[in-house]
Amino acid sequence: AQSCQNHCGSRWLEHPRIGPLKQGASHWRSKPNKMLAVFAFVLSCCTVMSESLRHTGQHINHDGHAGTFIKSLEFKHRLRVCNAYPSTADLDVYKRRGDRQNRHPMPYKTCNEFVTQLKPGDKLEFKIGDGNGGTFSVSDLPNNNAVLFVVIHRHDTLSTAVAF
């Protein structure tokens, strides 16, 4: 680069390989601004489009068509049952009338965990020996993996009624 003796102030310096930049100063200032403006516009359009597709749950597949990537989420809801009902008879757990959940009867002071598809409205029937122990209704389930912990126990010392 040459010294600043002839080109100081608001003028551009000359470089031997590039040539005098002072001649096309307005050209060099406006072209990058135009290119930057076009680039910013294209980038903002892409951002807006991707954000709108993200909010609608869609994506662009390899064919250029919008698809969806939302899948129905199925959560693991496990059932854990503990028998705290003092009795010499064992406990059996049924779901939807006749669908026995436990392989072996559950004696007093034992717990079992079952991997079963639970949904709101399911009824769990508990049988103590040959008698009906009670029914537990599933009213709602969380939208995440969870364990439904049900403890069956005696309602009071004066009756054989159960509570959960």
Secondary structure, DSSP 8 states (H G I E B T S, - for coil): ---STTT-SSS---BTTTB-SSTTHHHHHHHHHHHHHHHHHHHHHHHHHHHHHHHHTEEE-TTS-EEE--------EEEEEEEE---SS-EEEEETTTEE--SS-B-TTEEEEEE----TT-EEEEEETTEEEEEEE-----SS-EEEEEEEEES-TTS--EE-
